[in-house]
Amino acid sequence: MEQGAINPFSDDFFVDHPHNLPGISRIHAPAFNRVVDAINSLVNCAEKQTPADQLGRTILVTAPEAGYGKSHLAARLRDHLKASATAVSLPLDPSRPVAWPVVLGAIIRQFSNQPSPHFDDTSLFAETGRYLLARLVIYHIHSGKSLNCPEPEQKIEQEFAHLFRSDSPSSILGWVDSHSRDLSHSVSAEFLGTLGVSPNELGFWTRLIIDFNRRGDGALEPLRGLTNGEARERLLQWLRLASLYRPVLIIADGLDGFFQSGTAGMEIAGIITGIRETVPRSVTLLFLNQDIWDSVFEHHLPSAWLDRLTGEPQPLLPISGEAASELVQNRLERNLLSSSLAQDFIKKLRNENRWDDSETRLSPRLALRQAGRLWNLCANEFTVPEEGPQPNPASLIASKESPHEENCEPETTPEPHLQTLGPAPAVGLRPISLGREVEESELPANPFFVPPPPKNTSEHLTGIDSIINDIRDSGKTVFSELAERTELDFPAREQLPAPAELFQAGELKITPIEKGQLLPPSNEKKEKSNVLDFAAALRQSPEKTFPDTNTISTSPLLVSRAMVETRLKEREREILDNKPLEMNLLKVEKLVQKVGASHLGLNQTEERFPSSRTACLRWNVRGQSVLIGFESPRNVYFWNNLLQQSLSSNRQEKIILFSHPSESFDPGLFAGFGFSPSVIRGRVDAIEMSDQQLAMLYAADDILREFQAASNGDIATQYIALSLDPLWRRISKPL
């Protein structure tokens, strides 16, 4: 682990990220098991319910204060129950009225945008609706009213999700369309009682579901613009129909903004109570801190509603020292800290904060904050460099060139024996690990950049489009458009010396750069930089780009672009051979941060937002702002907060997030917060990466660390930036 690594406990808020789930099983296990048992009790077929099952359940989850892990618990339950229950959120926050039309719109959007856990390319709304159509058809077959149905009963029951698609080869969707009135108005009173709807209401939803499968989201227009009472009836009807297929888990969280509100408690309790009394196969979780319960609900509700909300209380208790240790261990593992050092850190943390004392009351956030304070005080005791210290060849050369220092005391660390290597292709040479980086004064500053000839144009470049057009003649594709990796196009370099020539008499031979020479000699014409804004930066401040060659005497081992590209290809093949790949956003973040910091055409800054474990990077390019986040696409709270702040600002900016099949981006995550698809498309740009593109980034990060260990990090960074030019242009591409 590198010295000075970011504090792994700097974010003490829960982040809904795959690395955090299924979570720490010791934390709030009683509450977790109670909800799971409640859902499991409802998994049995809804058509076999008895009159005693005609009420849903409301579980009140309370914590003494913030930081007890309510959001963590909610995310664990969603992840655990996604195959056995449909989980939706109540859109309750002070920015919108607590009204039935708002709740109806948000829940329908969640159903229509969230993917089914069982069927690919199928939304929850489509899956649930097709199941309802299948049940109606099967009911008519059982009652002897088959009406010449084109499909057999068994196939309808087993393949309903595919049969009722608009592109299905079966004709059953058209058959149901033509017989929809008979299907909805000929069912028995008993079946209608199970569904909780009248024949006309069932006919409404049957038509809407058929239209949705034929036309998509446009079929949902009849659910917009309803009055408060109409929206209430439609929402409760839909939840009742949806629960026929799978129990519904409804989560009400994030109510802190209603603190000391005199009316919000009545409105929220009215919605929750209405769902409980009308949707039998539902479990509603109400997450509250004690101060919110006291100021919003306790003294503002009638006793009947208080009794319904408090019928199944589930208080969150302080966690044990073992659970807190497991939580800290989980954070340390993300920072690649060795097991022994992690145990030493946890032992010191437990002793200093008396976690084993019977009077100590711990919450997850308190444990993380105590760990964060300890890390800030003594992180150096628990972090070690990845490689042991080794002598710097540059210092050896300096000592041989300074005879007057021969009488100095010898180094206490013996010099390692350097073996002479046999000849091998130069481009396959791996960087030599030199232990520490060469001081900045020992390296030429960006010696490989040559400014392009000035263009004879009076056009003033403004905006990202102009910048890209200025340098786009070096490539025509962007990162997400690369179907497969093509051969890299770069000029031939000089033949590097064989490895044996680099070592003479056991010493590293350094090739000097001649006076006035900016690049290794080459008969090819100068290559043109194709990294975003390098050309513009060179035109603006060329005096900052070139070193004073009169002061250059020696240089570390020369690195060519051919050497870097060859190592990148080798490492990429190695990574692809170890499929399946999963997106490691920490690795992607470190690479983009390193390269962006040395990018001549960018102004990169770091910004931290709530619900994030990492910092976002902001790139400012000619007045254009690009905000790059490195959170999981599943971290709904973070992306919602980021989108809200972006919309409220006066910047012309877009938000970048990275998506991969292992962690795919779902635009529906914003639906629960009331954002329309057009707003999302106008602000959020998801970079969809294939395995090959993800391997490119992993390879670049690995190779960059190799060359940094060999004191050639600055040069290698620029060559790696050149090889990843499609990514930089993809990030800066306007929406």
ZAMARGU-4260 file (C-alpha; in steps of 0.2 Angstrom, whole numbers, plus 5000, padded with zeros to 4 digits):
<rodrens>
0) 5000/5000/5000 | 5006/5017/4996 | 5011/5030/5009 | 4999/5044/5011 | 4984/5034/5004
5) 4967/5042/5006 | 4959/5039/5023 | 4948/5023/5020 | 4936/5030/5034 | 4934/5048/5027
10) 4916/5044/5021 | 4906/5038/5036 | 4890/5038/5027 | 4884/5022/5019 | 4887/5021/5000
15) 4876/5009/4990 | 4890/5000/4981 | 4892/4981/4976 | 4908/4981/4987 | 4897/4985/5002
20) 4884/4972/4999 | 4877/4960/5006 | 4885/4970/5020 | 4890/4966/5038 | 4879/4952/5043
25) 4882/4956/5062 | 4874/4973/5060 | 4856/4974/5064 | 4853/4955/5061 | 4836/4955/5071
30) 4828/4968/5060 | 4835/4961/5044 | 4828/4943/5048 | 4811/4950/5053 | 4809/4959/5037
35) 4815/4944/5027 | 4803/4932/5037 | 4788/4944/5033 | 4792/4944/5014 | 4794/4925/5015
40) 4777/4923/5023 | 4769/4932/5008 | 4778/4922/4994 | 4764/4909/4993 | 4752/4911/4979
45) 4740/4926/4982 | 4725/4917/4975 | 4726/4906/4991 | 4724/4920/5003 | 4711/4919/5017
50) 4701/4933/5024 | 4713/4934/5039 | 4727/4939/5026 | 4718/4955/5020 | 4730/4967/5028
55) 4747/4972/5024 | 4761/4975/5037 | 4770/4990/5042 | 4787/4989/5051 | 4793/5004/5060
60) 4812/5004/5061 | 4818/5017/5073 | 4836/5022/5078 | 4841/5033/5093 | 4850/5045/5082
65) 4858/5046/5065 | 4872/5034/5060 | 4864/5018/5065 | 4864/5011/5048 | 4846/5013/5042
70) 4851/5016/5024 | 4863/5001/5025 | 4850/4990/5031 | 4838/4996/5017 | 4851/4992/5003
75) 4855/4975/5011 | 4836/4971/5011 | 4834/4976/4992 | 4849/4966/4987 | 4843/4951/4997
80) 4825/4951/4992 | 4826/4957/4974 | 4821/4940/4967 | 4807/4937/4979 | 4799/4954/4981
85) 4797/4970/4971 | 4805/4984/4981 | 4800/5002/4978 | 4803/5018/4987 | 4790/5031/4993
90) 4796/5048/4985 | 4794/5058/5001 | 4805/5073/5003 | 4801/5092/5006 | 4805/5097/4988
95) 4788/5089/4982 | 4771/5089/4990 | 4766/5073/5000 | 4752/5069/4988 | 4745/5053/4980
100) 4748/5060/4962 | 4767/5062/4966 | 4768/5044/4974 | 4758/5036/4959 | 4770/5044/4946
105) 4786/5039/4956 | 4780/5021/4959 | 4774/5018/4941 | 4791/5026/4935 | 4801/5014/4946
110) 4791/4999/4939 | 4793/5004/4921 | 4812/5008/4923 | 4818/4995/4934 | 4824/4979/4926
115) 4816/4962/4930 | 4828/4951/4940 | 4822/4936/4931 | 4820/4941/4912 | 4833/4951/4902
120) 4827/4967/4893 | 4811/4967/4903 | 4805/4980/4915 | 4796/4976/4931 | 4780/4984/4924
125) 4781/4973/4908 | 4784/4957/4918 | 4770/4961/4931 | 4758/4966/4917 | 4761/4950/4907
130) 4759/4939/4922 | 4742/4947/4925 | 4737/4944/4906 | 4743/4926/4908 | 4732/4924/4924
135) 4717/4931/4915 | 4719/4919/4900 | 4722/4904/4911 | 4706/4908/4921 | 4696/4908/4905
140) 4703/4892/4899 | 4699/4884/4916 | 4681/4890/4915 | 4679/4883/4898 | 4679/4900/4889
145) 4695/4897/4880 | 4689/4907/4864 | 4701/4898/4853 | 4716/4904/4862 | 4732/4901/4851
150) 4743/4895/4865 | 4741/4880/4877 | 4739/4883/4895 | 4756/4876/4901 | 4766/4887/4888
155) 4757/4902/4894 | 4761/4899/4912 | 4779/4895/4909 | 4783/4908/4895 | 4772/4922/4899
160) 4786/4935/4899 | 4791/4931/4881 | 4774/4927/4873 | 4766/4944/4877 | 4781/4954/4870
165) 4777/4965/4855 | 4790/4956/4844 | 4785/4938/4849 | 4782/4926/4835 | 4766/4921/4845
170) 4749/4929/4840 | 4743/4928/4858 | 4745/4947/4862 | 4734/4952/4847 | 4722/4938/4852
175) 4721/4946/4870 | 4719/4963/4862 | 4704/4958/4852 | 4696/4949/4867 | 4701/4961/4881
180) 4683/4966/4886 | 4678/4947/4888 | 4694/4943/4898 | 4691/4957/4910 | 4672/4957/4912
185) 4669/4938/4913 | 4679/4934/4928 | 4671/4928/4944 | 4667/4939/4959 | 4679/4928/4969
190) 4693/4932/4957 | 4689/4950/4957 | 4689/4950/4976 | 4707/4943/4976 | 4712/4956/4964
195) 4703/4970/4974 | 4696/4978/4958 | 4680/4980/4949 | 4677/4973/4931 | 4679/4991/4924
200) 4695/4994/4934 | 4702/4977/4928 | 4697/4982/4910 | 4706/4999/4912 | 4722/4990/4918
205) 4721/4976/4905 | 4720/4989/4891 | 4734/4999/4898 | 4745/4984/4900 | 4742/4979/4882
210) 4746/4996/4875 | 4762/4997/4886 | 4768/4981/4878 | 4764/4988/4861 | 4769/5006/4863
215) 4780/5007/4878 | 4780/5022/4890 | 4768/5032/4880 | 4754/5020/4886 | 4756/5027/4903
220) 4748/5044/4899 | 4731/5040/4907 | 4740/5040/4924 | 4745/5058/4923 | 4736/5073/4928
225) 4724/5064/4940 | 4716/5072/4955 | 4722/5067/4973 | 4708/5055/4975 | 4709/5047/4957
230) 4728/5045/4960 | 4725/5036/4976 | 4713/5024/4968 | 4724/5020/4953 | 4740/5018/4964
235) 4731/5006/4976 | 4723/4996/4962 | 4740/4994/4953 | 4749/4989/4969 | 4735/4976/4972
240) 4737/4969/4955 | 4756/4969/4956 | 4756/4960/4972 | 4747/4946/4963 | 4763/4941/4955
245) 4776/4945/4969 | 4775/4953/4986 | 4779/4972/4986 | 4792/4979/4998 | 4789/4998/5000
250) 4803/5008/5008 | 4800/5025/5016 | 4817/5033/5021 | 4825/5050/5021 | 4812/5059/5030
255) 4824/5071/5040 | 4819/5086/5029 | 4802/5086/5037 | 4809/5089/5055 | 4796/5099/5065
260) 4783/5099/5051 | 4766/5100/5058 | 4757/5092/5043 | 4769/5080/5035 | 4766/5067/5048
265) 4747/5066/5044 | 4750/5065/5025 | 4764/5052/5026 | 4754/5041/5039 | 4738/5043/5027
270) 4748/5035/5013 | 4756/5021/5023 | 4740/5017/5031 | 4731/5017/5015 | 4743/5005/5007
275) 4743/4993/5022 | 4724/4992/5022 | 4722/4989/5004 | 4737/4979/4998 | 4737/4963/5008
280) 4754/4956/5001 | 4764/4971/5005 | 4777/4976/5018 | 4780/4994/5021 | 4796/4999/5030
285) 4796/5016/5039 | 4814/5021/5043 | 4815/5035/5056 | 4827/5043/5069 | 4820/5046/5086
290) 4820/5065/5084 | 4810/5064/5067 | 4797/5052/5075 | 4795/5064/5090 | 4793/5080/5080
295) 4784/5074/5065 | 4773/5059/5070 | 4771/5057/5089 | 4761/5072/5094 | 4752/5075/5077
300) 4743/5059/5073 | 4727/5052/5080 | 4728/5037/5091 | 4721/5025/5078 | 4735/5029/5065
305) 4749/5029/5079 | 4743/5012/5083 | 4744/5006/5065 | 4762/5013/5063 | 4768/5007/5080
310) 4761/4989/5079 | 4777/4981/5073 | 4791/4992/5080 | 4809/4986/5077 | 4822/4997/5086
315) 4840/4997/5080 | 4851/4994/5095 | 4870/4998/5097 | 4882/4986/5088 | 4894/4975/5097
320) 4913/4977/5096 | 4914/4962/5085 | 4902/4969/5072 | 4912/4986/5073 | 4928/4977/5070
325) 4921/4968/5055 | 4915/4985/5048 | 4932/4992/5050 | 4940/4976/5042 | 4929/4978/5027
330) 4935/4996/5024 | 4953/4991/5026 | 4952/4977/5014 | 4946/4990/5000 | 4963/4999/5003
335) 4973/4982/5001 | 4980/4983/5018 | 4987/4966/5023 | 4978/4955/5036 | 4991/4957/5049
340) 4992/4976/5048 | 4973/4977/5048 | 4972/4967/5064 | 4985/4977/5072 | 4975/4993/5068
345) 4959/4986/5074 | 4967/4980/5090 | 4973/4998/5093 | 4957/5005/5089 | 4947/4994/5101
350) 4959/4997/5115 | 4959/5016/5113 | 4940/5018/5112 | 4936/5004/5125 | 4925/4994/5113
355) 4925/4979/5124 | 4919/4990/5139 | 4901/4985/5144 | 4896/5003/5145 | 4902/5008/5127
360) 4888/5011/5115 | 4893/5009/5097 | 4884/5014/5081 | 4891/5010/5064 | 4895/5029/5060
365) 4903/5031/5077 | 4915/5016/5074 | 4920/5023/5057 | 4923/5040/5064 | 4934/5034/5078
370) 4943/5023/5065 | 4945/5039/5054 | 4953/5049/5068 | 4965/5035/5073 | 4970/5033/5054
375) 4974/5052/5053 | 4985/5051/5068 | 4995/5035/5065 | 4992/5029/5047 | 5011/5028/5044
380) 5012/5014/5057 | 5000/5003/5046 | 5005/5007/5028 | 5021/5001/5020 | 5027/5004/5002
385) 5024/4990/4989 | 5042/4988/4986 | 5057/4989/4998 | 5070/5003/4996 | 5083/5001/4983
390) 5098/5012/4978 | 5094/5025/4965 | 5106/5023/4950 | 5105/5042/4947 | 5113/5045/4964
395) 5127/5032/4960 | 5131/5041/4944 | 5131/5058/4953 | 5144/5050/4966 | 5155/5044/4952
400) 5155/5062/4944 | 5159/5070/4960 | 5177/5064/4965 | 5178/5077/4980 | 5164/5066/4989
405) 5175/5050/4989 | 5179/5053/5007 | 5161/5053/5013 | 5155/5039/5024 | 5148/5024/5013
410) 5130/5020/5012 | 5124/5008/5026 | 5113/4998/5014 | 5123/4987/5003 | 5121/4989/4984
415) 5111/4975/4976 | 5120/4964/4963 | 5114/4968/4946 | 5114/4953/4934 | 5118/4955/4916
420) 5104/4951/4905 | 5104/4941/4889 | 5099/4950/4873 | 5080/4951/4870 | 5069/4962/4859
425) 5070/4979/4866 | 5051/4983/4865 | 5047/4969/4876 | 5059/4976/4890 | 5050/4978/4907
430) 5054/4994/4917 | 5067/4992/4930 | 5061/4995/4948 | 5072/5009/4955 | 5064/5010/4972
435) 5060/5029/4973 | 5056/5042/4960 | 5069/5053/4953 | 5068/5071/4959 | 5060/5083/4947
440) 5076/5092/4944 | 5084/5076/4938 | 5071/5073/4924 | 5068/5084/4908 | 5051/5092/4909
445) 5040/5084/4895 | 5055/5081/4883 | 5044/5072/4870 | 5032/5086/4865 | 5034/5095/4849
450) 5022/5109/4845 | 5012/5107/4829 | 5014/5121/4816 | 5003/5136/4819 | 4987/5136/4809
455) 4983/5151/4798 | 4966/5154/4804 | 4957/5168/4812 | 4944/5157/4820 | 4944/5158/4839
460) 4941/5141/4847 | 4927/5141/4859 | 4919/5126/4867 | 4923/5108/4867 | 4917/5105/4849
465) 4930/5117/4842 | 4944/5109/4853 | 4940/5091/4847 | 4938/5097/4829 | 4955/5105/4830
470) 4964/5089/4835 | 4952/5076/4828 | 4961/5072/4812 | 4971/5059/4823 | 4956/5048/4826
475) 4938/5046/4822 | 4931/5035/4835 | 4926/5038/4853 | 4928/5026/4868 | 4911/5018/4868
480) 4911/5016/4849 | 4926/5005/4849 | 4919/4988/4843 | 4936/4980/4846 | 4954/4986/4849
485) 4963/4991/4833 | 4981/4992/4830 | 4989/5007/4837 | 4995/5020/4824 | 5012/5028/4829
490) 5028/5031/4820 | 5042/5019/4821 | 5055/5022/4834 | 5074/5020/4834 | 5080/5002/4838
495) 5083/5002/4857 | 5099/4995/4864 | 5098/4977/4869 | 5096/4974/4888 | 5114/4968/4889
500) 5120/4984/4883 | 5111/4993/4897 | 5122/4985/4910 | 5141/4986/4909 | 5152/4979/4923
505) 5136/4977/4934 | 5131/4995/4933 | 5116/5003/4924 | 5122/5013/4909 | 5112/5029/4907
510) 5110/5036/4889 | 5113/5055/4889 | 5102/5067/4879 | 5112/5078/4868 | 5111/5096/4869
515) 5096/5103/4861 | 5088/5086/4858 | 5070/5085/4864 | 5067/5067/4858 | 5077/5051/4854
520) 5084/5052/4836 | 5072/5047/4823 | 5071/5047/4804 | 5053/5048/4805 | 5043/5064/4804
525) 5037/5071/4821 | 5022/5062/4827 | 5007/5073/4831 | 4999/5073/4849 | 4981/5067/4848
530) 4977/5070/4867 | 4963/5082/4871 | 4969/5100/4872 | 4988/5096/4871 | 4988/5105/4855
535) 4979/5120/4862 | 4990/5120/4878 | 5006/5121/4867 | 4999/5136/4857 | 4995/5145/4873
540) 5010/5142/4883 | 5024/5134/4874 | 5037/5142/4885 | 5031/5130/4899 | 5032/5115/4888
545) 5050/5113/4884 | 5064/5111/4896 | 5080/5121/4896 | 5091/5108/4887 | 5107/5117/4892
550) 5105/5111/4909 | 5101/5092/4904 | 5116/5081/4906 | 5109/5064/4910 | 5092/5055/4910
555) 5084/5039/4916 | 5082/5025/4905 | 5074/5031/4889 | 5056/5026/4887 | 5048/5026/4869
560) 5030/5025/4864 | 5033/5008/4856 | 5039/5001/4873 | 5024/5008/4882 | 5011/5002/4869
565) 5019/4985/4868 | 5018/4983/4887 | 5000/4989/4887 | 4995/4976/4874 | 5004/4962/4884
570) 4995/4967/4900 | 4978/4969/4891 | 4979/4951/4884 | 4984/4945/4902 | 4969/4953/4910
575) 4957/4947/4896 | 4963/4930/4899 | 4956/4931/4917 | 4938/4933/4913 | 4925/4937/4919
580) 4930/4955/4922 | 4921/4966/4935 | 4922/4985/4936 | 4934/4991/4949 | 4930/5010/4951
585) 4944/5013/4963 | 4956/5008/4949 | 4948/5018/4936 | 4948/5033/4947 | 4966/5032/4951
590) 4971/5031/4932 | 4960/5045/4927 | 4966/5056/4942 | 4984/5053/4938 | 4983/5056/4919
595) 4971/5071/4921 | 4983/5079/4934 | 4997/5080/4921 | 4986/5084/4906 | 4992/5100/4898
600) 4974/5105/4891 | 4964/5102/4907 | 4961/5111/4923 | 4957/5097/4935 | 4950/5099/4953
605) 4943/5087/4966 | 4927/5089/4974 | 4918/5078/4987 | 4899/5076/4988 | 4888/5067/5001
610) 4885/5049/5000 | 4902/5046/4991 | 4917/5036/4996 | 4928/5045/4983 | 4931/5062/4977
615) 4924/5068/4960 | 4935/5075/4947 | 4930/5091/4938 | 4937/5095/4921 | 4936/5113/4915
620) 4940/5114/4896 | 4937/5131/4888 | 4922/5136/4899 | 4915/5118/4898 | 4913/5109/4914
625) 4913/5090/4915 | 4910/5082/4932 | 4917/5064/4933 | 4910/5052/4947 | 4917/5036/4952
630) 4903/5029/4962 | 4893/5013/4957 | 4878/5016/4946 | 4868/5008/4959 | 4872/5022/4972
635) 4855/5030/4969 | 4857/5043/4983 | 4874/5049/4977 | 4869/5051/4959 | 4852/5059/4964
640) 4862/5072/4975 | 4874/5075/4961 | 4861/5078/4948 | 4851/5090/4959 | 4866/5100/4963
645) 4871/5101/4945 | 4853/5107/4940 | 4853/5120/4953 | 4870/5127/4947 | 4872/5140/4933
650) 4886/5129/4925 | 4885/5122/4908 | 4891/5105/4913 | 4888/5086/4911 | 4890/5072/4923
655) 4900/5057/4918 | 4898/5040/4926 | 4906/5023/4921 | 4895/5008/4917 | 4899/4990/4913
660) 4889/4974/4913 | 4895/4969/4930 | 4888/4986/4936 | 4876/4993/4923 | 4868/5010/4923
665) 4849/5011/4924 | 4842/5028/4921 | 4827/5022/4931 | 4837/5025/4947 | 4832/5043/4945
670) 4814/5040/4942 | 4810/5038/4960 | 4816/5056/4963 | 4804/5064/4950 | 4817/5067/4936
675) 4810/5065/4918 | 4821/5055/4905 | 4824/5071/4895 | 4832/5079/4910 | 4843/5064/4913
680) 4849/5064/4895 | 4853/5082/4896 | 4864/5080/4910 | 4870/5063/4913 | 4882/5054/4901
685) 4885/5035/4905 | 4901/5028/4897 | 4896/5010/4893 | 4912/4999/4893 | 4915/4982/4886
690) 4927/4969/4894 | 4940/4974/4881 | 4938/4993/4885 | 4939/4990/4904 | 4954/4979/4901
695) 4962/4994/4892 | 4960/5005/4908 | 4966/4991/4920 | 4982/4988/4909 | 4986/5007/4908
700) 4985/5008/4927 | 4996/4993/4930 | 5009/4999/4917 | 5009/5016/4923 | 5014/5010/4941
705) 5027/4999/4933 | 5036/5014/4925 | 5033/5025/4940 | 5043/5013/4950 | 5057/5015/4937
710) 5057/5034/4939 | 5050/5036/4921 | 5032/5039/4927 | 5030/5057/4919 | 5035/5051/4902
715) 5025/5035/4903 | 5010/5045/4909 | 5010/5055/4893 | 5012/5040/4882 | 4998/5031/4891
720) 4987/5047/4889 | 4991/5046/4870 | 4985/5028/4869 | 4969/5032/4879 | 4965/5047/4868
725) 4948/5040/4863 | 4943/5040/4882 | 4947/5058/4884 | 4937/5063/4869 | 4923/5052/4874
730) 4923/5061/4891 | 4923/5078/4884 | 4910/5074/4870 | 4895/5086/4872 | 4879/5078/4875
</rodrens>
